[in-house]
Amino acid sequence: MSPFRPAIFALALSAALASPALAQKKYDTGASDTEIKVGQTIPLSGPASAYGSIGKVQAAYIRMINEQGGVNGRKINLIQYDDAYNPPKTVEQVRKLVESDEVLTTFQIIGTPPNAAVQKYLNDKKVPQLLASTGATRFTDPKNFPWTIAYNPNYQAEAHIYAKYILANHPNAKIAILYQNDDLGKDYVKGLKDGLGAKVASMIVAEAPYELSDPTLDSQMVKLKSSGADLFYNITTPKFGAQAIKKAAEMGWKPVHILDINASPVSQTLVPAGLENAKDIISVNYGKDPLDPQWADDAGMKKYKAFMAKYAPGEDANSGIGVYGYSTAALLVQILKQCGDDLTRANIMKQATNIRDYTPDLALPGMSTSTSPGDYRINKQFQMMKFDGARWVLFGPILTDDFVGN
């Protein structure tokens, strides 16, 4: 008999004895053999109540999953509270979710101010702030906030893509920047400057901030035009985006015009600005548009529309809000599936930061989602699009933000 056989036998025996322990289920507060408690605040009332429909679509998606047997045999119990997009109310409701309802994780708290109000609390409590609905860069900061992971593309990542596009297609451009004077605007400006690198000093010729309280952007637009810029980087939200587009047309200023994704909705920005005035504006997207005829026979789009017709018939299937609610809920389910029987808060964050080549139903062809413990960005791929006077038309390759640095 080989002298190594007893050792091999002993190792095999110890492995066999250890395997039941390895297979044991692990639960934190909010999880059991039958249930996973998930908590969320959404604005069902107040100034951002339109976004409340995101939560309604998410609830419908989870209802569908539960009807299909849940996740790994467990039903998701989604607890939703209205915070009216009011940060103090968000704090109150999130504390209730964590301390009274005892949820395993929060999910898709909607909006930058509400998320900012509870970020430190959730990190201190070591409760996942999962798939936060915001693009501010502070929500993809694993070093300082390891329990927070945002869903939206962060504004700096989007700006890096614009920088790539400008360097490739307009390397000698003279750039004028209009930006909202807050974290949103400053993130976009920093991202562009970082992406332009050594050329930033020679390319940017003018910058003009505006306040949310400003009645018009006329003085900023006059200043930017007078700089001699031939590329306009328009970092606004819909109301101000419309004003800027209209003013540029009134002045006869026709630079290459880049508009951030927040201000790209046709009905909210481009219609008020005048569709003809918005022609040839450039922006980005990262998902399929239900109104784009090229996706009429797409399998993912058909699946989405069938879901909306059956489970959320009262919501607009053609809106970006519907697409967003569906996609975020699907990713939540994917993360919970990856958790298996280890439904601890630490494992939720581990799985959320170890997504590998996940392809959502409504991602643009060639796009997939991957995360890592050092890169919390869920959406960092984009495709450029140009407005043709009626709708946005995608063009060019899929672009990935591979910028390293902060």
Order of alpha helices (4+ residues) and beta strands (2+ residues): alpha-beta-beta-alpha-beta-alpha-beta-alpha-beta-beta-alpha-beta-alpha-alpha-beta-alpha-beta-alpha-beta-beta-alpha-alpha-beta-alpha-beta-beta
